[in-house]
Amino acid sequence: MDSNRYVWLDWMKVLGMYFIVLGHFFPQGYKYIYTFSVPVFFFLSGFLSKCESNISLFWNKLFFNLLVPAIMMCSVMYFWEWYLSEMVYCERFPNVGIYIYRSIIGDTSFLGTCWFIYTLFLIKVLHQYIEYYKLKSVYFLFLFSIVAIYLDYLDFHRNNAFLDMVIAYPVFLLGYYAQLSKIKNMLNISYLLVIAFICSLLIIFICGKYNEEVWMFKNEFGSNYLLFLLGTIGGVVMLFVTSIAIGDFMPNLIRFFSKGNIIILGFHGIPVYLFDLYFPKEQILYPIYALIIMIAFYPIILFSRTYFPYLMGIKRK
């Protein structure tokens, strides 16, 4: 990767997180946002993936980068979900034992927004051993795609992180194969950036219009698998071109939010709920609400980085 990788890549992650937060307000046209918002993060995870020759090192990194943050976030969210169920909706909430069990077996209705982290954890384990034993990962791209289409044919959709791998791993592999750094050097000409951006918007519009809603947390890619993959690519191109066009604007701040993305991902559901409850439900205000939520995480990320680095996937030295 080139020396400028961190700026445009961090912008892609931050912009992608913004669309996820905005999408959870369910604004008009949220269907178009959902064509790429979550898939883009699996794509970027694949792009950043590095297979380790040392298995012990791999598990050590995976434990601190994903598993520890997920456990900490789920522990906090348990009390939030308990409060909503017992105090707000007056419904019986499962005890801790059931909550832990359902989370371990990958029930996304219990994992909440942490389903992404758990699914990514499973994908990284699978991918590490595929590469470690020098298997052809491209075969798994086709295999998982066929399984995804067959499960959709059976209308077999469940809230389960293990099943989510079926449609998430092919997207992860697309990112793993991508050569974004080389493409970046080709797109330094301004008119190519404009053409790529217009084409990406057109792709997102077509996929959003003709594909059904994409719900990755319950292994639903819509009604057409090719449109799902195409929408993912359209979203990647849109964020990629936008990030290149932005350039080196606020690199330190953007990198700060990029490193704290896992905290925003895990906890943004709380402020979204509060905004939806106490603020006017005006479609025109939703983009502003999403931006405010992103900015509001600044002190939380700063505090976590200083006192609870494990929450950010950082192993304290």
C-alpha positions as CSV (number, residue, x, y, z in Angstrom):
1,M,0.0,0.0,0.0
2,D,1.2,3.5,-0.7
3,S,2.2,6.1,2.0
4,N,-1.0,8.0,1.6
5,R,-3.1,4.9,2.2
6,Y,-4.2,5.9,5.7
7,V,-5.9,9.2,4.8
8,W,-8.2,8.0,2.1
9,L,-8.8,4.6,3.8
10,D,-9.7,6.3,7.0
11,W,-12.0,8.6,5.2
12,M,-13.7,5.5,3.6
13,K,-14.2,4.0,7.1
14,V,-15.6,7.1,8.6
15,L,-17.9,7.9,5.7
16,G,-19.1,4.3,5.7
17,M,-19.8,4.5,9.5
18,Y,-21.8,7.7,8.9
19,F,-24.0,5.9,6.4
20,I,-24.6,3.1,8.9
21,V,-25.7,5.5,11.6
22,L,-27.8,7.4,9.1
23,G,-29.4,4.2,7.8
24,H,-30.5,3.3,11.3
25,F,-32.8,6.4,11.3
26,F,-34.5,4.7,8.3
27,P,-34.8,7.9,6.3
28,Q,-36.6,7.9,2.9
29,G,-34.5,6.0,0.5
30,Y,-32.8,4.0,3.3
31,K,-33.1,1.0,0.9
32,Y,-30.4,2.6,-1.2
33,I,-28.1,3.1,1.8
34,Y,-28.5,-0.5,2.8
35,T,-27.3,-1.7,-0.6
36,F,-23.7,-0.8,0.4
37,S,-23.4,0.5,4.0
38,V,-22.7,-2.7,5.8
39,P,-21.2,-4.7,2.9
40,V,-18.6,-1.9,2.5
41,F,-17.2,-2.7,5.9
42,F,-16.8,-6.4,5.1
43,F,-15.1,-5.3,1.9
44,L,-12.7,-3.0,3.8
45,S,-12.0,-5.7,6.4
46,G,-11.0,-8.0,3.6
47,F,-8.8,-5.3,2.0
48,L,-7.0,-4.8,5.3
49,S,-6.8,-8.5,6.1
50,K,-3.4,-10.0,6.6
51,C,-2.9,-13.8,7.1
52,E,-0.3,-14.6,9.7
53,S,2.3,-17.4,9.3
54,N,2.3,-17.7,13.1
55,I,-1.0,-19.1,14.3
56,S,-0.4,-18.1,17.9
57,L,0.1,-14.5,16.7
58,F,-3.0,-14.6,14.7
59,W,-5.2,-15.8,17.7
60,N,-3.5,-13.2,19.9
61,K,-4.4,-10.4,17.5
62,L,-7.9,-11.7,16.9
63,F,-8.5,-12.0,20.6
64,F,-7.6,-8.4,21.4
65,N,-8.7,-6.8,18.2
66,L,-12.2,-8.3,18.0
67,L,-13.2,-10.7,20.7
68,V,-12.4,-8.6,23.7
69,P,-14.2,-5.4,22.4
70,A,-17.2,-7.5,21.4
71,I,-17.4,-9.0,24.9
72,M,-17.1,-5.6,26.6
73,M,-19.7,-4.1,24.3
74,C,-22.2,-6.9,24.7
75,S,-21.8,-6.6,28.4
76,V,-22.7,-2.9,28.4
77,M,-25.5,-3.4,25.8
78,Y,-27.0,-6.2,28.0
79,F,-28.0,-3.6,30.6
80,W,-29.2,-1.2,27.9
81,E,-31.4,-3.9,26.4
82,W,-32.6,-4.9,29.8
83,Y,-33.6,-1.4,30.6
84,L,-35.6,-1.0,27.3
85,S,-37.4,-4.3,27.8
86,E,-38.2,-4.2,31.5
87,M,-38.6,-0.4,32.1
88,V,-39.8,1.0,28.7
89,Y,-41.7,-1.9,27.0
90,C,-42.6,-3.8,30.2
91,E,-41.5,-7.1,28.7
92,R,-39.6,-9.9,30.3
93,F,-35.9,-9.8,29.4
94,P,-33.7,-13.0,29.3
95,N,-31.4,-13.6,32.2
96,V,-27.6,-13.3,31.8
97,G,-27.1,-17.1,31.2
98,I,-29.6,-17.1,28.3
99,Y,-28.1,-13.9,26.9
100,I,-24.6,-15.3,27.0
101,Y,-25.7,-18.6,25.4
102,R,-27.7,-16.9,22.6
103,S,-24.8,-14.6,21.9
104,I,-22.3,-17.4,21.7
105,I,-24.4,-19.4,19.2
106,G,-24.5,-16.2,17.1
107,D,-28.1,-15.0,17.6
108,T,-27.9,-11.5,16.1
109,S,-31.1,-10.5,17.9
110,F,-29.0,-10.7,21.1
111,L,-25.7,-9.6,19.7
112,G,-27.3,-6.4,18.4
113,T,-24.9,-4.2,16.5
114,C,-22.1,-6.4,17.6
115,W,-23.3,-9.1,15.1
116,F,-20.9,-7.5,12.6
117,I,-17.9,-8.0,14.9
118,Y,-18.8,-11.6,15.7
119,T,-19.4,-12.4,12.0
120,L,-16.1,-10.8,11.1
121,F,-14.4,-12.8,13.8
122,L,-15.7,-16.1,12.3
123,I,-14.7,-14.9,8.8
124,K,-11.2,-14.1,9.8
125,V,-10.8,-17.5,11.5
126,L,-12.0,-19.2,8.3
127,H,-9.9,-17.1,6.0
128,Q,-6.7,-17.5,8.1
129,Y,-6.8,-21.3,7.9
130,I,-7.8,-21.2,4.2
131,E,-4.7,-19.2,3.4
132,Y,-2.5,-21.0,6.0
133,Y,-3.1,-24.3,4.3
134,K,-2.8,-22.7,0.9
135,L,-6.3,-23.5,-0.3
136,K,-7.8,-21.6,-3.2
137,S,-9.9,-18.9,-1.5
138,V,-11.6,-18.1,-4.9
139,Y,-13.3,-21.5,-4.7
140,F,-14.8,-20.5,-1.4
141,L,-16.1,-17.3,-3.0
142,F,-18.1,-19.3,-5.5
143,L,-19.1,-22.0,-2.9
144,F,-20.4,-19.5,-0.4
145,S,-22.2,-17.6,-3.2
146,I,-24.0,-20.7,-4.3
147,V,-24.9,-21.6,-0.7
148,A,-26.3,-18.1,-0.2
149,I,-28.4,-18.3,-3.3
150,Y,-29.7,-21.8,-2.4
151,L,-30.6,-20.7,1.2
152,D,-32.5,-17.7,-0.3
153,Y,-34.3,-20.1,-2.6
154,L,-35.3,-22.1,0.4
155,D,-36.3,-18.8,2.1
156,F,-34.0,-19.9,5.0
157,H,-33.1,-16.6,6.7
158,R,-32.2,-16.5,10.4
159,N,-30.8,-14.0,12.8
160,N,-27.5,-15.8,13.1
161,A,-23.9,-14.7,12.7
162,F,-22.7,-18.1,11.4
163,L,-25.3,-17.9,8.6
164,D,-24.3,-14.3,7.9
165,M,-20.9,-15.5,6.9
166,V,-22.5,-17.0,3.8
167,I,-23.1,-13.6,2.2
168,A,-20.4,-11.7,4.1
169,Y,-17.4,-13.8,3.2
170,P,-17.6,-13.4,-0.6
171,V,-17.7,-9.6,0.0
172,F,-14.7,-9.9,2.3
173,L,-12.9,-11.8,-0.4
174,L,-13.7,-9.1,-3.0
175,G,-11.9,-6.7,-0.7
176,Y,-9.1,-9.1,-0.1
177,Y,-8.5,-9.4,-3.8
178,A,-8.9,-5.6,-4.4
179,Q,-5.9,-3.5,-5.4
180,L,-7.3,-0.1,-4.3
181,S,-3.9,1.5,-4.0
182,K,-3.1,0.8,-7.6
183,I,-6.5,2.0,-8.7
184,K,-6.0,5.2,-6.7
185,N,-2.9,6.1,-8.8
186,M,-5.0,5.6,-12.0
187,L,-7.8,7.9,-10.8
188,N,-5.7,11.0,-10.1
189,I,-7.1,12.5,-13.2
190,S,-10.1,14.6,-12.2
191,Y,-12.4,13.7,-15.1
192,L,-11.9,10.0,-14.3
193,L,-12.9,10.7,-10.7
194,V,-16.1,12.4,-11.9
195,I,-17.0,9.5,-14.3
196,A,-16.3,6.9,-11.6
197,F,-18.5,8.8,-9.1
198,I,-21.4,9.2,-11.4
199,C,-21.2,5.5,-12.4
200,S,-21.2,4.5,-8.7
201,L,-24.3,6.5,-8.0
202,L,-26.0,5.0,-11.0
203,I,-25.1,1.5,-9.9
204,I,-26.4,2.2,-6.3
205,F,-29.7,3.6,-7.8
206,I,-30.2,0.6,-10.0
207,C,-29.5,-1.9,-7.3
208,G,-31.6,-0.1,-4.8
209,K,-34.5,0.2,-7.2
210,Y,-34.5,-3.4,-8.6
211,N,-33.1,-5.4,-5.7
212,E,-35.1,-6.0,-2.5
213,E,-33.9,-4.8,0.9
214,V,-30.5,-6.0,2.0
215,W,-30.5,-7.3,5.6
216,M,-27.1,-8.8,6.2
217,F,-27.7,-9.5,9.9
218,K,-30.2,-12.2,8.8
219,N,-28.3,-13.4,5.7
220,E,-30.6,-11.6,3.3
221,F,-29.1,-10.1,0.2
222,G,-32.4,-9.0,-1.4
223,S,-33.9,-10.7,-4.4
224,N,-30.9,-10.8,-6.6
225,Y,-27.4,-11.9,-5.6
226,L,-25.7,-10.2,-8.5
227,L,-27.4,-6.9,-7.7
228,F,-26.2,-7.3,-4.1
229,L,-22.6,-7.7,-5.1
230,L,-22.9,-4.9,-7.7
231,G,-24.5,-2.6,-5.1
232,T,-21.5,-3.4,-2.8
233,I,-19.0,-2.5,-5.5
234,G,-21.0,0.7,-6.3
235,G,-20.8,1.8,-2.7
236,V,-17.1,1.0,-2.4
237,V,-16.4,3.0,-5.6
238,M,-18.5,5.9,-4.3
239,L,-16.7,6.1,-0.9
240,F,-13.4,5.4,-2.5
241,V,-13.7,8.2,-5.1
242,T,-15.1,10.6,-2.5
243,S,-12.2,9.8,-0.1
244,I,-9.7,10.5,-2.9
245,A,-11.4,13.8,-3.8
246,I,-11.3,14.9,-0.1
247,G,-7.6,14.3,0.0
248,D,-5.6,15.1,3.1
249,F,-8.3,17.1,4.8
250,M,-8.2,16.7,8.6
251,P,-6.0,13.6,8.5
252,N,-5.4,13.4,12.2
253,L,-9.1,13.8,13.2
254,I,-10.3,11.4,10.6
255,R,-7.7,8.8,11.7
256,F,-8.9,9.3,15.3
257,F,-12.5,8.5,14.3
258,S,-11.4,5.7,12.1
259,K,-9.6,4.0,15.0
260,G,-12.7,4.5,17.1
261,N,-15.1,3.1,14.5
262,I,-15.6,-0.1,16.5
263,I,-16.9,1.9,19.4
264,I,-19.3,3.8,17.2
265,L,-20.4,0.6,15.5
266,G,-21.1,-1.1,18.9
267,F,-22.8,1.8,20.7
268,H,-24.4,4.1,18.1
269,G,-27.8,2.3,18.6
270,I,-28.2,4.1,21.9
271,P,-28.0,7.7,20.7
272,V,-30.0,6.8,17.6
273,Y,-32.8,5.5,19.9
274,L,-32.6,8.7,22.0
275,F,-32.7,11.0,19.0
276,D,-35.6,9.1,17.6
277,L,-37.4,9.4,20.9
278,Y,-36.8,13.0,21.9
279,F,-36.0,14.9,18.7
280,P,-38.4,15.9,15.8
281,K,-38.8,13.0,13.3
282,E,-38.1,15.2,10.3
283,Q,-36.5,13.5,7.3
284,I,-34.4,16.5,6.5
285,L,-32.8,16.4,9.9
286,Y,-31.7,12.8,9.9
287,P,-28.4,13.5,8.1
288,I,-27.7,16.2,10.7
289,Y,-28.6,13.9,13.6
290,A,-26.2,11.2,12.2
291,L,-23.4,13.8,12.0
292,I,-24.0,15.0,15.6
293,I,-23.9,11.4,16.8
294,M,-20.6,10.8,15.0
295,I,-19.1,13.9,16.6
296,A,-20.5,13.1,20.0
297,F,-18.4,10.0,20.1
298,Y,-15.2,12.0,20.1
299,P,-14.9,12.3,23.9
300,I,-16.0,8.7,24.3
301,I,-13.3,7.5,22.0
302,L,-10.7,9.7,23.6
303,F,-11.7,8.4,27.1
304,S,-11.6,4.8,25.9
305,R,-8.2,5.2,24.2
306,T,-6.8,6.6,27.4
307,Y,-8.4,4.4,30.1
308,F,-10.0,1.4,28.3
309,P,-7.9,0.7,25.1
310,Y,-9.1,-2.9,25.1
311,L,-12.5,-1.5,24.1
312,M,-10.9,-0.2,20.9
313,G,-9.1,-3.4,20.2
314,I,-5.8,-2.0,21.5
315,K,-3.7,-4.2,23.7
316,R,-2.3,-2.2,26.5
317,K,1.5,-2.3,26.5
